[in-house]
Amino acid sequence: MKPVVVRNIKRADNNAIGTLAGVGVSTAHEALGRSGLMKPYMRPIWAGAQIAGPAVTVLAQPGDNWMIHVAVEQCQKGDVLVVGCTADNSDGMFGELLATALRARGVIGLVIDAGCRDVRPISDMRFPVWSKAISAKGTVKATLGAVNVPVVCAGVNVEPGDVVVADDDGVVVIPKKLAIETAQKAQKRKDDEDGKRKQLEAGTLSLDMYKMREPLAKAGLVYVDRPEDA
């Protein structure tokens, strides 16, 4: 790995990012063909946050947050910082002071395939963080990594500028070249789901709305009136 900081990256389309922010992780994941979803151990440190923004990426050494400090300078308003590690790690590589620095740059959240500490003050700040673990274990600043290079974070390849969508359901990454197309598909899915929600609220059964009865019968499902007839 070459220790490098890439200063200028191409970020995904702003309008697409706005749409994806509104639809959330599950719908965006479906619209992308059920791909791009990070491993389910990536959880928000506080509930209710929902973000979408272009990725500024960090490749860090396990237990070493030096390159996160380096990355702060490369962040712009609306970015999401995404940190992958060269090896499995759960040390507390991110805390309140880094959250303060990122928020001052206009960064809207952090996704880190490692640990987070200072959960209470970060939660009080309402700075969104999705992490692999919560850990008070300290870190060092000793070994170089890289900023704005492709990284693997929680099983997903993330390119600088890709769209990161995160909420209580997890984290999904939309390649920037597919952002507009995926946003359009996601909005269509959301509009369709809004219509279905109204039908369900009115009492329509999902069995009828999705026309499931005939395929269920063909699959062999049988209804009986009494247990002894089963």
TIPA-596798 format. One record per residue (C-alpha): x, y, z; residue in three letters. Coordinates in steps of 0.25 Angstrom, whole numbers, plus 5000, padded with zeros to 4 digits. Example, Ala and Ser with C-alpha at 12.3 -4.5 7.8 and 13.67 -1.06 7.14 Angstrom:
BEGIN
504949825031ALA
505549965029SER
//
This chain:
BEGIN
500050005000MET
500550144996LYS
500450245007PRO
499650354999VAL
498650465001VAL
497750484988VAL
497350634989ARG
496350644978ASN
495250534976ILE
493950534968LYS
492750524976ARG
491350464972ALA
490250554967ASP
489650644978ASN
488250624973ASN
488350474974ALA
488950484988ILE
487750564992GLY
486850464987THR
487550344993LEU
487650425007ALA
486050425006GLY
485850275003VAL
486750215013GLY
487650095013VAL
486649975011SER
486050044998THR
487350084993ALA
487949944995HIS
486749884987GLU
486849984976ALA
488349954974LEU
487949804972GLY
488049764987ARG
489549794987SER
490549894994GLY
490049865008LEU
491149865018MET
491149755028LYS
490049755039PRO
491049775050TYR
491149925046MET
490249995055ARG
489950135059PRO
490450185072ILE
489050255074TRP
487750235068ALA
487050315058GLY
488050375049ALA
487850365034GLN
488950415025ILE
489450415011ALA
490650475005GLY
491950454997PRO
493050365003ALA
494350425007VAL
495150295009THR
496250255019VAL
497050125019LEU
497650115033ALA
498550025041GLN
497849945052PRO
497850025065GLY
498450145059ASP
497650265056ASN
498750355050TRP
498050355036MET
496750395041ILE
497350525046HIS
498050545032VAL
496650515025ALA
495950625033VAL
496650735024GLU
496150665011GLN
494650665015CYS
493650765010GLN
492250805015LYS
491250685013GLY
492350575012ASP
492350445020VAL
493650395025LEU
493850245022VAL
494950175030VAL
495450035026GLY
496549955033CYS
497649875027THR
497349765037ALA
496149725046ASP
496049825058ASN
495149875068SER
495949975076ASP
495350115079GLY
495950185067MET
494950305067PHE
494450395079GLY
493850525083GLU
495050615078LEU
495050555064LEU
493550565063ALA
493650715067THR
494750735056ALA
493850665046LEU
492650745049ARG
493450875048ALA
493750835034ARG
492250805031GLY
492450655030VAL
491050585033ILE
491550455038GLY
492550345040LEU
492550205036VAL
493750125042ILE
494049975042ASP
494649985055ALA
494250035069GLY
493650165074CYS
493850225088ARG
493250345095ASP
491850305091VAL
491150395101ARG
491750525097PRO
491650485082ILE
490250455084SER
489950585091ASP
490650655079MET
489650575070ARG
490850545061PHE
490450415054PRO
491450295055VAL
491350155050TRP
492350065055SER
492749915057LYS
492849925072ALA
492850025084ILE
494250015091SER
494950105100ALA
496250035096LYS
497350135092GLY
498050155079THR
499350205074VAL
499850305063LYS
501050225057ALA
500750165044THR
500350225030LEU
499150185022GLY
498450255011ALA
497350355008VAL
496350354997ASN
496750224991VAL
495850104989PRO
495550035002VAL
494849915007VAL
493949945019CYS
493049845025ALA
493149755013GLY
492849865003VAL
493749924993ASN
493650074995VAL
494250174984GLU
494450324988PRO
493250394984GLY
492250284985ASP
490950304992VAL
490850255006VAL
489450235011VAL
489250205026ALA
488150195036ASP
487650105047ASP
487549985036ASP
489049995034GLY
489950045023VAL
489950035008VAL
490850084997VAL
490450134984ILE
491550144973PRO
491550284968LYS
491450244954LYS
490150174957LEU
489650284967ALA
488650354957ILE
488050224952GLU
487950164966THR
487250294972ALA
486250284961GLN
485950144964LYS
485950164979ALA
484950284977GLN
484050194969LYS
484050084979ARG
483750184990LYS
482550244983ASP
482050104980ASP
482250064995GLU
481450194999ASP
480250144991GLY
480350004997LYS
480450065011ARG
479150135008LYS
478450005004GLN
478949935016LEU
478450045025GLU
477050035019ALA
477049885022GLY
477449815010THR
478149685012LEU
479649675007SER
479149535002LEU
478149604992ASP
479049724989MET
480149644985TYR
479249534978LYS
479849424986MET
478649334988ARG
478849264974GLU
480349234975PRO
480149194990LEU
479149084985ALA
480049044974LYS
481149024984ALA
480248934992GLY
479749015003LEU
478348965009VAL
477349035018TYR
476548945028VAL
475548985038ASP
475948895049ARG
477248845054PRO
476848705053GLU
476648725038ASP
478148765036ALA
//
